[in-house]
Amino acid sequence: EPAINALKEIKVFLEAYPNEIVTIFIEDYVTSKNGIRNVFNAAGLSKFWFPVSRMPRDSGDWPTVADMIKENHRLVVFTSKEYKESSEGIAYEWRYLVENQCKPSSGN
């Protein structure tokens, strides 16, 4: 299924449920300039985009869910490519996220 079709479904969801927030993690292999942003824009999702400028810096706080809903910043998108944050305005995931290190229990 082409990405634009899936993204259009997300648009329909966000329009139908105005109090919901969607987060997308992209394992990014797109090489065309602005390729990802162009597909999101073509799907009509730019109006929901949570801007990189609002991302928390230096362990700062995220905006509240209420603020995100009020400002209609209800689509949070992360990429696996660091350079795309400055070139395309897509948040680089490891600048804002922490991965839990889980280990199996000893069974005790």
Backbone as CSV, one residue per row, in Angstrom:
resi,resn,N_x,N_y,N_z,CA_x,CA_y,CA_z,C_x,C_y,C_z
1,GLU,0.852,-1.184,0.000,0.000,0.000,0.000,0.894,1.242,0.000
2,PRO,0.651,2.161,-0.917,1.442,3.398,-0.923,1.266,4.172,0.385
3,ALA,2.326,4.830,0.797,2.307,5.579,2.059,1.192,6.615,2.087
4,ILE,0.941,7.266,0.971,-0.072,8.327,0.976,-1.444,7.788,1.364
5,ASN,-1.758,6.559,0.976,-3.056,5.982,1.343,-3.167,5.798,2.854
6,ALA,-2.120,5.289,3.472,-2.120,5.117,4.928,-2.191,6.468,5.628
7,LEU,-1.474,7.451,5.098,-1.487,8.777,5.714,-2.852,9.447,5.574
8,LYS,-3.530,9.216,4.478,-4.891,9.760,4.320,-5.840,9.154,5.348
9,GLU,-5.626,7.885,5.698,-6.433,7.262,6.752,-6.176,7.939,8.096
10,ILE,-4.937,8.315,8.344,-4.610,9.028,9.583,-5.292,10.386,9.592
11,LYS,-5.329,11.057,8.455,-6.030,12.351,8.355,-7.507,12.182,8.699
12,VAL,-8.139,11.164,8.127,-9.550,10.900,8.417,-9.738,10.672,9.917
13,PHE,-8.847,9.905,10.530,-8.921,9.644,11.968,-8.798,10.940,12.769
14,LEU,-7.799,11.759,12.455,-7.590,13.002,13.205,-8.770,13.960,13.044
15,GLU,-9.377,13.972,11.876,-10.551,14.827,11.670,-11.765,14.299,12.433
16,ALA,-11.898,12.992,12.521,-13.042,12.389,13.207,-12.910,12.434,14.726
17,TYR,-11.678,12.459,15.220,-11.425,12.416,16.664,-10.525,13.583,17.062
18,PRO,-11.105,14.760,17.248,-10.311,15.970,17.483,-9.582,16.022,18.825
19,ASN,-9.807,15.060,19.688,-9.100,15.034,20.974,-8.015,13.972,21.022
20,GLU,-7.677,13.402,19.881,-6.664,12.352,19.815,-5.363,12.886,19.225
21,ILE,-4.265,12.265,19.639,-2.922,12.601,19.151,-2.321,11.326,18.565
22,VAL,-1.666,11.461,17.422,-1.036,10.324,16.754,0.469,10.567,16.692
23,THR,1.243,9.547,17.003,2.700,9.608,16.892,3.150,8.578,15.870
24,ILE,4.036,9.020,14.965,4.552,8.139,13.919,6.072,8.115,13.999
25,PHE,6.636,6.914,13.988,8.080,6.727,13.929,8.420,6.188,12.544
26,ILE,9.300,6.887,11.837,9.661,6.493,10.481,11.070,5.924,10.470
27,GLU,11.186,4.660,10.067,12.500,4.091,9.767,12.800,4.554,8.345
28,ASP,13.613,5.561,8.240,13.685,6.423,7.058,14.709,5.955,6.026
29,TYR,14.201,5.577,4.859,15.055,5.231,3.722,14.761,6.127,2.522
30,VAL,14.039,7.213,2.753,13.662,8.128,1.676,14.846,9.034,1.370
31,THR,15.251,9.063,0.109,16.418,9.863,-0.276,16.049,11.135,-1.028
32,SER,14.844,11.231,-1.552,14.473,12.437,-2.294,14.287,13.608,-1.333
33,LYS,14.741,14.768,-1.769,14.668,15.972,-0.936,13.213,16.274,-0.581
34,ASN,12.955,16.445,0.692,11.618,16.719,1.228,10.596,15.639,0.878
35,GLY,11.069,14.450,0.558,10.168,13.377,0.145,9.120,13.032,1.183
36,ILE,9.532,12.900,2.423,8.578,12.546,3.476,7.599,13.686,3.712
37,ARG,8.109,14.900,3.850,7.212,16.044,4.082,6.232,16.205,2.931
38,ASN,6.694,15.988,1.707,5.805,16.125,0.550,4.643,15.138,0.615
39,VAL,4.911,13.914,1.041,3.843,12.915,1.136,2.864,13.285,2.250
40,PHE,3.374,13.735,3.386,2.492,14.170,4.475,1.639,15.359,4.031
41,ASN,2.249,16.311,3.327,1.504,17.472,2.843,0.437,17.053,1.840
42,ALA,0.791,16.159,0.916,-0.166,15.691,-0.092,-1.342,14.953,0.552
43,ALA,-1.099,14.328,1.691,-2.166,13.622,2.405,-3.021,14.568,3.239
44,GLY,-2.656,15.848,3.280,-3.434,16.827,4.032,-3.143,16.850,5.515
45,LEU,-1.964,16.386,5.911,-1.635,16.288,7.337,-0.831,17.460,7.881
46,SER,-0.407,18.376,7.054,0.452,19.464,7.539,-0.237,20.309,8.604
47,LYS,-1.555,20.435,8.542,-2.268,21.260,9.530,-2.246,20.650,10.931
48,PHE,-1.929,19.364,11.029,-1.875,18.690,12.330,-0.449,18.555,12.877
49,TRP,0.543,18.880,12.083,1.956,18.612,12.379,2.420,19.333,13.640
50,PHE,3.025,18.591,14.549,3.655,19.186,15.734,5.032,19.679,15.308
51,PRO,5.267,21.000,15.353,6.522,21.539,14.811,7.742,21.220,15.676
52,VAL,8.860,21.027,15.006,10.121,20.756,15.702,10.448,21.882,16.681
53,SER,10.083,23.091,16.353,10.368,24.233,17.236,9.679,24.106,18.589
54,ARG,8.645,23.272,18.690,7.944,23.064,19.961,8.455,21.846,20.725
55,MET,9.377,21.098,20.120,9.927,19.921,20.795,10.706,20.365,22.033
56,PRO,10.644,19.590,23.101,11.371,19.957,24.320,12.880,19.880,24.107
57,ARG,13.582,20.873,24.576,15.046,20.915,24.474,15.656,20.777,25.865
58,ASP,16.816,20.184,25.921,17.575,20.073,27.170,16.721,19.551,28.320
59,SER,16.051,18.437,28.085,15.205,17.781,29.092,14.016,18.630,29.512
60,GLY,13.622,19.558,28.666,12.451,20.380,28.958,11.175,19.561,28.872
61,ASP,10.088,20.185,29.257,8.799,19.504,29.272,8.104,19.581,27.917
62,TRP,7.376,18.533,27.610,6.493,18.545,26.451,5.300,19.434,26.785
63,PRO,4.655,19.990,25.779,3.409,20.708,26.065,2.375,19.712,26.589
64,THR,1.385,20.210,27.257,0.333,19.320,27.744,-0.499,18.817,26.568
65,VAL,-1.182,17.719,26.787,-2.087,17.193,25.765,-3.142,18.245,25.434
66,ALA,-3.648,18.923,26.451,-4.660,19.968,26.221,-4.118,21.061,25.303
67,ASP,-2.870,21.472,25.512,-2.271,22.498,24.647,-2.088,21.980,23.221
68,MET,-1.659,20.739,23.090,-1.476,20.163,21.753,-2.808,20.102,21.007
69,ILE,-3.867,19.741,21.706,-5.192,19.675,21.086,-5.668,21.077,20.730
70,LYS,-5.514,22.011,21.644,-5.961,23.389,21.402,-5.262,23.989,20.186
71,GLU,-3.970,23.718,20.036,-3.191,24.270,18.925,-3.269,23.397,17.669
72,ASN,-3.985,22.280,17.762,-4.145,21.322,16.666,-2.811,20.733,16.212
73,HIS,-1.862,20.644,17.125,-0.572,19.983,16.869,-0.700,18.538,17.333
74,ARG,-1.471,17.753,16.614,-1.849,16.415,17.074,-1.182,15.293,16.311
75,LEU,-0.218,15.638,15.468,0.545,14.625,14.742,2.022,14.839,15.050
76,VAL,2.606,13.896,15.776,4.011,13.977,16.158,4.763,12.945,15.319
77,VAL,5.734,13.430,14.535,6.441,12.551,13.602,7.929,12.560,13.920
78,PHE,8.506,11.367,13.993,9.934,11.209,14.238,10.570,10.460,13.078
79,THR,11.813,10.820,12.766,12.584,10.143,11.737,13.840,9.526,12.345
80,SER,14.368,8.527,11.662,15.617,7.899,12.090,16.838,8.614,11.506
81,LYS,16.622,9.628,10.691,17.725,10.364,10.050,17.902,11.728,10.712
82,GLU,19.030,11.911,11.361,19.276,13.140,12.119,19.227,14.391,11.246
83,TYR,19.803,14.337,10.046,19.891,15.535,9.211,18.524,16.052,8.764
84,LYS,17.506,15.202,8.807,16.191,15.639,8.337,15.499,16.590,9.309
85,GLU,16.011,16.674,10.531,15.416,17.639,11.452,15.647,19.059,10.951
86,SER,16.862,19.357,10.525,17.143,20.711,10.039,16.701,20.910,8.595
87,SER,16.768,19.860,7.775,16.444,20.042,6.360,14.952,19.927,6.047
88,GLU,14.212,19.120,6.826,12.799,18.901,6.521,11.861,19.198,7.685
89,GLY,12.423,19.520,8.843,11.571,19.813,9.990,10.902,18.591,10.589
90,ILE,11.565,17.429,10.456,11.057,16.192,11.051,11.958,15.859,12.235
91,ALA,11.371,15.682,13.391,12.143,15.478,14.614,12.988,14.207,14.540
92,TYR,14.271,14.335,14.885,15.165,13.177,14.972,14.868,12.449,16.278
93,GLU,14.439,11.201,16.185,13.912,10.468,17.332,14.837,10.437,18.541
94,TRP,16.136,10.235,18.340,17.021,10.052,19.495,17.418,11.363,20.156
95,ARG,16.959,12.467,19.644,17.155,13.746,20.326,16.085,13.944,21.407
96,TYR,14.970,13.234,21.281,13.826,13.473,22.163,13.341,12.241,22.919
97,LEU,13.819,11.074,22.555,13.315,9.835,23.137,14.409,9.094,23.883
98,VAL,13.977,8.258,24.797,14.892,7.386,25.528,14.342,5.974,25.407
99,GLU,15.209,5.040,25.091,14.794,3.647,24.980,15.072,2.939,26.298
100,ASN,14.055,2.306,26.837,14.232,1.540,28.067,15.091,0.318,27.793
101,GLN,15.960,0.011,28.725,16.787,-1.187,28.633,16.153,-2.250,29.518
102,CYS,15.455,-3.161,28.916,14.768,-4.224,29.661,15.599,-5.497,29.625
103,LYS,15.659,-6.148,30.761,16.372,-7.418,30.853,15.409,-8.452,31.404
104,PRO,15.523,-9.683,30.946,14.654,-10.731,31.492,14.920,-10.912,32.983
105,SER,13.870,-11.201,33.704,14.038,-11.413,35.144,14.721,-12.756,35.391
106,SER,15.281,-12.889,36.560,15.984,-14.127,36.908,15.011,-15.237,37.297
107,GLY,13.723,-14.923,37.328,12.722,-15.935,37.668,12.438,-16.026,39.148
108,ASN,13.020,-15.160,39.941,12.788,-15.185,41.394,11.579,-14.392,41.761
